[in-house]
Amino acid sequence: MDMTLLRTFLAVHRAGSFTRASASLGISQPAITAQIRALEKQVGKQLFERLPRGVAPTGPADELARRLAPHLDAIAAITAREIHGDDPLHRTVHFAGPTDLTSLRVLPSLGDLIRRGLRLRVTLGPGDELLSGLASARHDIVVSDVRPRMRGISAMPFADEEYVLVGAPVWAERFPAGRIRAEGPRALVGAPMVGEAEEQPLAQRYWAGVFDAKPAIPAALVVPDLRAVLECVRAGTGIAVLPRYLCADALERRAVVDLLDPELPPLHTVFLAIREGTLSQPHIAHLHGELLARAARWS
């Protein structure tokens, strides 16, 4: 398959428009159209739906982009470094993401890139706020715990967070898993909830996925840091819903226990978002590809 067709496809997928892809690639719009039609003929599937303004990728296009992006971005970075002498690691990237996932998973996975020269400036905060910063060019790449729906922003699934209902061992003795399975959330009456916000978004997602209900009890303790929530749970303050990656060590040491362990644990997708067209910049494309590749290896 012609690599030119794949690069053009990825440019259109990221730009959401033949016109914007034409500008970023420096080729005419009729050439873009012809190349996409040629690729659609080769793969035997429609890749884009034409809209009054721009195009929308089909399901097969999203899957193809997800598979292609890390590899084509890596090739672009090698070309920039080896042929043009531009090392993308020696440029500054402004990155933003949720506090806990960024601190515990994302940043520790990038240590080798930092040692090789990557300059990274990090902002932590809630998804909607960070996406607004991305749209206004304050950030280059954002890991978002909410699906981006803003014009000019494109995103790909980055990682799935598995949620667990945890408590100190004393709570497991008081609320056995068999009783919770039999009675549902009624079995948890009397257990103080520890949450990261008044709305308890993690508990909301867990209750909806496991119990098909909403949490009926307001949080007894609210602290806007999941690591602090874990420490409170470990101390026996109450029970909480947390991402498994955050409490994996505590679960292994049985400092906290999974109170239910449902057959199908609830998952929440986190997205990797950029402004359309910015992946034409090698330093952003390089880190974007590295983030996708490394997240794919997280267990």
N, C-alpha and C positions, 0 to 999 in steps of 0.2 A: 504494500500500500504506500502511495506517495506521501512522504513526510510533509510536503507542502500542504496537502489537503488536511492533514491532521492539525497542523499549526493554524491553518485558517479556521478550521472547525472550532478549535479551542478559543481563538480570538473572538469569534462570533458568540460562542457560548458565554464568555466572560463579559462581553460588551452588551449583549442583548439587542444588538442592532447590526445590520450589514454596514450601515453608514459609519458607525463608530469603529467597527472592526477594520473597515477600509482605511480610515484615518490612522489607526494605530499600526497597521501593517504597511502602509504606503503603497497600496495597490488600488485599482479602481473598483467601484462597487459591482459593475458587471462581472469583473473577474472573480470577486468574492462569491457572487451568486452562482457562477458557473462551477466553481470549485466545490461549493456545498452540494450542488446537484450531482456532481460526479461522485462525491463521497456517499451521498444517499443511495446512489445507484450501486456502488460497490458493497455497502453494508446491507442493502435491501430493506431499509427502514427509513421512514421520515424522521428527520432529526430536529426540524424546527417548524413551528406553526407561524405563518405570516400574520402579523397584527397590523392595525392601522398605524401604530408607531412602534417599530422594532419587530422583534421576533421572540417567541417563547420556546424554550427547549422542550422536547418530548421526553418521556421516561427513558427511552434508549439513549437519547443525547446526554441526559444527566449521568447515566451509568458510564457511558463512554468517556465523558469528561472526567469523572472521578478516577477512572483507571489510567487515563492518559496524563493528567496534569502533572503528577510528581515526576514522571519520566521526561516529558517535554521541557518542563521547567529546569530539570537538572541539565539537560542538553544545552539549553539556552545559557545557563550559568557557566558551563564549561566553555562554550563558545566565547562568551564575553571575557572570560579570564585568560584562556589560552591563545585566542586569536587577536582579541582587541586589547588585551592587557588590563582589563577592568575586573578586579577581584570583588565580587559582590559581598564578600564577608567584611570588606574594609569600608563599608558604608553603614550609616546609622539607620536602624529600623525602629519606628515607634509602634510598639505592640501594646495591646490592652486585653484584659480578660477578667473573669470573675476571680475574686481573691483566693479562694481555696484551691480550685482546680489549677490556677496559674502557679500558685506557690508550691503545691505539692506534686504536680505532675508535669506541667509544661516547662517551667524554668529549669528544674533539675535535669530534664532530658536534653537541654541545649548547652550543657557545660562544655562539650568539645568544640562547638562552634564559637563560643565566647573565647576559648583559649586560642582558637585559630584566627581571631581578629574581629569577629562580629561585634558591632556596637549596638546594644539593645537598650531602649528606653521604655520602661514599663509603667502602665497605668492600670490600677485595679478599681473595680466598681461593678455596679449592676448592668445587665445587658442593654436595656433601653438607653441608658446614659452613654454607654460606650459606643453604641451604634450611632448615636447623634454625633459623637466626636469623630467617628469614622467618616460620616457624611460631610462633616465640615473640615476634613483633612487634618484633624489634630492627631489621628492615629493612622497607621498604614495597614495594619492587620488586627482584627479583633476576633477573639474567641467569645462567642455569645451563647448564653444559656437560654435565649429566646430566638425564635426563627426570625431572621431579618425580613422585613416586608417594605423596605424603603426603596424608592426609585434611585437608581444609580448604584445600588449595593447588590453584589452577588455573593452567594454563600454556598458552601458545600458541607455535608455532614462531616463532622470532625471526630466525635467520639460518642459512645453511649455510656451514660452513667447508670449503674445499677443501684437501686435504693434498698436499704435494709432497715428494719425496725429493730432498734437495739435498746438494751437496758443493762444495768449491772446485774450480776448473777442473782442477787436477792430478788429482783423483779421477775426473773425467769422462774424462780421457785413460786412466786405468788401468782404469776399468770402463765401456766404451762401452755406450750404450743398447741396441744390437743384441745384444750379448752377454748383457745382463741379461734382455732379452725371451726369448732362446733358452734360457738356463740357469736363469732364475728367481733366487731369493735365493741359490743356490749361487754365483752369479757375484760376490757381494759379500763372500765370505769373505776376511778380511784387512783389511777396512775397519773402523776403530774406530767404534762407534756412540756418538753424543752424545745423551743423553736428558734429559728433564725430571723423571723419576722412575725408581726401580728397575724398576717394572713396564712402563715405556715405553708408556704408553697410546696415544700418537699412532702409534708404530711398530706397535703391535698392530693398530690400526684399518687402517693402510695395508697391512700384510702380509695381513690377512684379506681386504681388498677387492681387492687387485691380484694377490697370489700364492696366495690361498686357503691360507694357512699362518700359523704363528706365528713371530715372530723367534727364531732359534736362538742368537743371540749376545747375551750380556748387554751392557749399556751399559758402555763403557770410561770414560765421564765422565758423571756425573749432576749437573745443576745445576737447581734448581727455579725457573727463569726462562727462558722461551722466547727472550727477547731475548739473554740470555747464551749460550744454545745457538746462536743464529744467529751471534754474534760468534766463537764457537769454530769453527763450520763455516767462516766466512769466513777464519779464520786457518789453515785447513788441518788442524785437529785430527782431524777425521773427518767422517762423514756423519750426517744426521739427517732426521727427518720433521717438517715444520713447516707451519702454516697458510700458504696462499699470500699472504694479506693482509700477514703479518708480514715476509715476505722478498721482496715484490714489487719494491721498489726495488733490493735487492741482485741480484735476478735480471735486472732491466733493465740494470744496470751490469755484469753478468756477474762480479760479485764472488763470487757462487755460481751454480751451474747446476743445472737440473732434470735429474737423472740418468736418468730414464726417460720422463716425460711419457706416461702410459698413455692409451689412447683414452677410457676412462671413469675419470677420477680419483676417488678415494674422497672422499665428503662426510660431514660430521658435523653434525647439527642441534643448534643451541643454542636454548634455550627462554627465554621471558620469563614469569616467575612472579610471582603476587601471592596474597595471602590472599583467600579467597572473600568477596565483599561489599565489599572496600575500594575498588573502583572507583566506588562511590557518592560517594566524596570527590573533589571536583573537581580538587584539586591532584595527586592520585595518578592519576586518570583522564587528566588532561591530559598528564602526562609519559609515561604508558603509551602513549597514542595517538601522541605525537611519536616515541617510540622505535621503534614499529612502522613508522611512515611513513618514518623516516630509514633504518632498516635495509633497507627495501624498495628504496632507491635505491643501496645499496652494490653495487659491481660485483664 
